[in-house]
Amino acid sequence: MKKIVQIRYRFFNDLYKSIDLISEELLEDSYPKEIPTKRYCIIDETQKNEELISTEAPGVEVYMSREAAEKEAKEF
Protein backbone atom coordinates (compact mmCIF):
# COMPACT_ATOMS: atom_id res chain seq x y z
CA MET A 1 0.00 0.00 0.00
CA LYS A 2 1.31 3.45 -0.91
CA LYS A 3 2.22 5.80 1.96
CA ILE A 4 1.95 9.59 1.81
CA VAL A 5 2.98 12.50 4.03
CA GLN A 6 0.14 14.76 5.09
CA ILE A 7 -0.15 17.66 7.53
CA ARG A 8 -2.55 16.86 10.35
CA TYR A 9 -3.43 18.46 13.67
CA ARG A 10 -2.73 16.23 16.64
CA PHE A 11 -5.09 16.57 19.56
CA PHE A 12 -4.71 13.90 22.24
CA ASN A 13 -4.44 10.61 20.28
CA ASP A 14 -6.25 11.83 17.19
CA LEU A 15 -5.08 13.40 13.94
CA TYR A 16 -7.50 15.85 12.38
CA LYS A 17 -7.35 16.85 8.73
CA SER A 18 -8.22 20.42 9.70
CA ILE A 19 -8.10 22.26 12.99
CA ASP A 20 -11.69 23.36 12.31
CA LEU A 21 -12.85 19.76 12.72
CA ILE A 22 -12.09 19.80 16.45
CA SER A 23 -15.23 20.83 18.29
CA GLU A 24 -15.10 24.14 20.10
CA GLU A 25 -16.46 22.49 23.24
CA LEU A 26 -13.69 19.88 23.25
CA LEU A 27 -11.06 22.58 22.76
CA GLU A 28 -12.42 24.68 25.60
CA ASP A 29 -12.68 21.73 27.98
CA SER A 30 -9.09 20.67 27.28
CA TYR A 31 -7.29 24.00 27.25
CA PRO A 32 -4.60 24.65 28.52
CA LYS A 33 -3.55 21.07 29.33
CA GLU A 34 -3.89 20.04 25.68
CA ILE A 35 -3.70 22.14 22.54
CA PRO A 36 -3.75 21.04 18.89
CA THR A 37 -0.32 20.83 17.29
CA LYS A 38 0.58 20.73 13.61
CA ARG A 39 2.33 17.47 12.69
CA TYR A 40 3.56 15.72 9.58
CA CYS A 41 2.07 12.27 9.32
CA ILE A 42 2.75 9.20 7.27
CA ILE A 43 -0.55 7.55 6.39
CA ASP A 44 -1.88 5.12 3.82
CA GLU A 45 -2.95 6.87 0.64
CA THR A 46 -6.45 5.44 1.16
CA GLN A 47 -6.75 7.52 4.38
CA LYS A 48 -5.90 10.90 2.85
CA ASN A 49 -9.52 12.11 2.76
CA GLU A 50 -10.50 10.87 6.21
CA GLU A 51 -11.23 13.74 8.60
CA LEU A 52 -10.01 11.87 11.68
CA ILE A 53 -7.34 9.20 12.13
CA SER A 54 -6.11 7.72 15.38
CA THR A 55 -2.39 7.94 16.11
CA GLU A 56 -2.70 4.31 17.15
CA ALA A 57 -4.03 3.13 13.77
CA PRO A 58 -1.79 0.59 12.02
CA GLY A 59 0.77 2.20 9.73
CA VAL A 60 0.29 5.75 11.04
CA GLU A 61 3.44 7.59 12.06
CA VAL A 62 3.73 11.16 13.36
CA TYR A 63 6.71 13.52 12.97
CA MET A 64 7.54 17.07 14.00
CA SER A 65 9.15 18.01 10.66
CA ARG A 66 8.30 17.44 7.01
CA GLU A 67 11.87 16.36 6.30
CA ALA A 68 11.78 13.56 8.88
CA ALA A 69 8.40 12.34 7.65
CA GLU A 70 9.45 12.39 3.98
CA LYS A 71 12.71 10.59 4.74
CA GLU A 72 10.84 7.84 6.59
CA ALA A 73 8.13 7.60 3.89
CA LYS A 74 10.80 6.99 1.22
CA GLU A 75 11.99 3.96 3.16
CA PHE A 76 8.62 2.26 2.79
Biotite code that builds the C-alpha atoms (Angstrom):
import biotite.structure as struc

atoms = struc.array([
    struc.Atom([0.000, 0.000, 0.000], chain_id="A", res_id=1, res_name="MET", atom_name="CA", element="C"),
    struc.Atom([1.306, 3.449, -0.913], chain_id="A", res_id=2, res_name="LYS", atom_name="CA", element="C"),
    struc.Atom([2.219, 5.795, 1.958], chain_id="A", res_id=3, res_name="LYS", atom_name="CA", element="C"),
    struc.Atom([1.950, 9.586, 1.807], chain_id="A", res_id=4, res_name="ILE", atom_name="CA", element="C"),
    struc.Atom([2.983, 12.503, 4.028], chain_id="A", res_id=5, res_name="VAL", atom_name="CA", element="C"),
    struc.Atom([0.136, 14.758, 5.087], chain_id="A", res_id=6, res_name="GLN", atom_name="CA", element="C"),
    struc.Atom([-0.152, 17.657, 7.526], chain_id="A", res_id=7, res_name="ILE", atom_name="CA", element="C"),
    struc.Atom([-2.555, 16.857, 10.347], chain_id="A", res_id=8, res_name="ARG", atom_name="CA", element="C"),
    struc.Atom([-3.431, 18.460, 13.674], chain_id="A", res_id=9, res_name="TYR", atom_name="CA", element="C"),
    struc.Atom([-2.732, 16.229, 16.636], chain_id="A", res_id=10, res_name="ARG", atom_name="CA", element="C"),
    struc.Atom([-5.092, 16.571, 19.555], chain_id="A", res_id=11, res_name="PHE", atom_name="CA", element="C"),
    struc.Atom([-4.709, 13.902, 22.238], chain_id="A", res_id=12, res_name="PHE", atom_name="CA", element="C"),
    struc.Atom([-4.436, 10.606, 20.279], chain_id="A", res_id=13, res_name="ASN", atom_name="CA", element="C"),
    struc.Atom([-6.247, 11.827, 17.188], chain_id="A", res_id=14, res_name="ASP", atom_name="CA", element="C"),
    struc.Atom([-5.083, 13.395, 13.942], chain_id="A", res_id=15, res_name="LEU", atom_name="CA", element="C"),
    struc.Atom([-7.504, 15.851, 12.382], chain_id="A", res_id=16, res_name="TYR", atom_name="CA", element="C"),
    struc.Atom([-7.348, 16.847, 8.726], chain_id="A", res_id=17, res_name="LYS", atom_name="CA", element="C"),
    struc.Atom([-8.216, 20.422, 9.697], chain_id="A", res_id=18, res_name="SER", atom_name="CA", element="C"),
    struc.Atom([-8.096, 22.257, 12.993], chain_id="A", res_id=19, res_name="ILE", atom_name="CA", element="C"),
    struc.Atom([-11.689, 23.360, 12.308], chain_id="A", res_id=20, res_name="ASP", atom_name="CA", element="C"),
    struc.Atom([-12.851, 19.757, 12.722], chain_id="A", res_id=21, res_name="LEU", atom_name="CA", element="C"),
    struc.Atom([-12.085, 19.803, 16.449], chain_id="A", res_id=22, res_name="ILE", atom_name="CA", element="C"),
    struc.Atom([-15.226, 20.828, 18.291], chain_id="A", res_id=23, res_name="SER", atom_name="CA", element="C"),
    struc.Atom([-15.098, 24.138, 20.100], chain_id="A", res_id=24, res_name="GLU", atom_name="CA", element="C"),
    struc.Atom([-16.457, 22.486, 23.236], chain_id="A", res_id=25, res_name="GLU", atom_name="CA", element="C"),
    struc.Atom([-13.688, 19.883, 23.247], chain_id="A", res_id=26, res_name="LEU", atom_name="CA", element="C"),
    struc.Atom([-11.064, 22.580, 22.755], chain_id="A", res_id=27, res_name="LEU", atom_name="CA", element="C"),
    struc.Atom([-12.422, 24.682, 25.599], chain_id="A", res_id=28, res_name="GLU", atom_name="CA", element="C"),
    struc.Atom([-12.685, 21.730, 27.979], chain_id="A", res_id=29, res_name="ASP", atom_name="CA", element="C"),
    struc.Atom([-9.093, 20.671, 27.284], chain_id="A", res_id=30, res_name="SER", atom_name="CA", element="C"),
    struc.Atom([-7.291, 24.003, 27.254], chain_id="A", res_id=31, res_name="TYR", atom_name="CA", element="C"),
    struc.Atom([-4.600, 24.646, 28.523], chain_id="A", res_id=32, res_name="PRO", atom_name="CA", element="C"),
    struc.Atom([-3.553, 21.067, 29.326], chain_id="A", res_id=33, res_name="LYS", atom_name="CA", element="C"),
    struc.Atom([-3.891, 20.039, 25.679], chain_id="A", res_id=34, res_name="GLU", atom_name="CA", element="C"),
    struc.Atom([-3.698, 22.137, 22.544], chain_id="A", res_id=35, res_name="ILE", atom_name="CA", element="C"),
    struc.Atom([-3.755, 21.036, 18.886], chain_id="A", res_id=36, res_name="PRO", atom_name="CA", element="C"),
    struc.Atom([-0.324, 20.834, 17.288], chain_id="A", res_id=37, res_name="THR", atom_name="CA", element="C"),
    struc.Atom([0.575, 20.726, 13.609], chain_id="A", res_id=38, res_name="LYS", atom_name="CA", element="C"),
    struc.Atom([2.332, 17.471, 12.686], chain_id="A", res_id=39, res_name="ARG", atom_name="CA", element="C"),
    struc.Atom([3.562, 15.720, 9.577], chain_id="A", res_id=40, res_name="TYR", atom_name="CA", element="C"),
    struc.Atom([2.067, 12.267, 9.322], chain_id="A", res_id=41, res_name="CYS", atom_name="CA", element="C"),
    struc.Atom([2.749, 9.195, 7.270], chain_id="A", res_id=42, res_name="ILE", atom_name="CA", element="C"),
    struc.Atom([-0.548, 7.547, 6.394], chain_id="A", res_id=43, res_name="ILE", atom_name="CA", element="C"),
    struc.Atom([-1.881, 5.116, 3.821], chain_id="A", res_id=44, res_name="ASP", atom_name="CA", element="C"),
    struc.Atom([-2.948, 6.871, 0.641], chain_id="A", res_id=45, res_name="GLU", atom_name="CA", element="C"),
    struc.Atom([-6.448, 5.443, 1.160], chain_id="A", res_id=46, res_name="THR", atom_name="CA", element="C"),
    struc.Atom([-6.746, 7.515, 4.382], chain_id="A", res_id=47, res_name="GLN", atom_name="CA", element="C"),
    struc.Atom([-5.899, 10.895, 2.849], chain_id="A", res_id=48, res_name="LYS", atom_name="CA", element="C"),
    struc.Atom([-9.524, 12.113, 2.759], chain_id="A", res_id=49, res_name="ASN", atom_name="CA", element="C"),
    struc.Atom([-10.500, 10.872, 6.213], chain_id="A", res_id=50, res_name="GLU", atom_name="CA", element="C"),
    struc.Atom([-11.225, 13.738, 8.598], chain_id="A", res_id=51, res_name="GLU", atom_name="CA", element="C"),
    struc.Atom([-10.005, 11.872, 11.684], chain_id="A", res_id=52, res_name="LEU", atom_name="CA", element="C"),
    struc.Atom([-7.339, 9.196, 12.126], chain_id="A", res_id=53, res_name="ILE", atom_name="CA", element="C"),
    struc.Atom([-6.112, 7.725, 15.383], chain_id="A", res_id=54, res_name="SER", atom_name="CA", element="C"),
    struc.Atom([-2.394, 7.940, 16.110], chain_id="A", res_id=55, res_name="THR", atom_name="CA", element="C"),
    struc.Atom([-2.704, 4.307, 17.153], chain_id="A", res_id=56, res_name="GLU", atom_name="CA", element="C"),
    struc.Atom([-4.034, 3.134, 13.774], chain_id="A", res_id=57, res_name="ALA", atom_name="CA", element="C"),
    struc.Atom([-1.791, 0.592, 12.022], chain_id="A", res_id=58, res_name="PRO", atom_name="CA", element="C"),
    struc.Atom([0.769, 2.201, 9.727], chain_id="A", res_id=59, res_name="GLY", atom_name="CA", element="C"),
    struc.Atom([0.293, 5.754, 11.037], chain_id="A", res_id=60, res_name="VAL", atom_name="CA", element="C"),
    struc.Atom([3.438, 7.593, 12.064], chain_id="A", res_id=61, res_name="GLU", atom_name="CA", element="C"),
    struc.Atom([3.730, 11.158, 13.356], chain_id="A", res_id=62, res_name="VAL", atom_name="CA", element="C"),
    struc.Atom([6.709, 13.517, 12.973], chain_id="A", res_id=63, res_name="TYR", atom_name="CA", element="C"),
    struc.Atom([7.538, 17.071, 13.998], chain_id="A", res_id=64, res_name="MET", atom_name="CA", element="C"),
    struc.Atom([9.155, 18.006, 10.659], chain_id="A", res_id=65, res_name="SER", atom_name="CA", element="C"),
    struc.Atom([8.296, 17.442, 7.012], chain_id="A", res_id=66, res_name="ARG", atom_name="CA", element="C"),
    struc.Atom([11.871, 16.362, 6.301], chain_id="A", res_id=67, res_name="GLU", atom_name="CA", element="C"),
    struc.Atom([11.780, 13.562, 8.880], chain_id="A", res_id=68, res_name="ALA", atom_name="CA", element="C"),
    struc.Atom([8.398, 12.337, 7.645], chain_id="A", res_id=69, res_name="ALA", atom_name="CA", element="C"),
    struc.Atom([9.446, 12.390, 3.983], chain_id="A", res_id=70, res_name="GLU", atom_name="CA", element="C"),
    struc.Atom([12.706, 10.594, 4.741], chain_id="A", res_id=71, res_name="LYS", atom_name="CA", element="C"),
    struc.Atom([10.836, 7.836, 6.589], chain_id="A", res_id=72, res_name="GLU", atom_name="CA", element="C"),
    struc.Atom([8.131, 7.597, 3.886], chain_id="A", res_id=73, res_name="ALA", atom_name="CA", element="C"),
    struc.Atom([10.795, 6.993, 1.224], chain_id="A", res_id=74, res_name="LYS", atom_name="CA", element="C"),
    struc.Atom([11.994, 3.961, 3.156], chain_id="A", res_id=75, res_name="GLU", atom_name="CA", element="C"),
    struc.Atom([8.617, 2.255, 2.793], chain_id="A", res_id=76, res_name="PHE", atom_name="CA", element="C"),
])
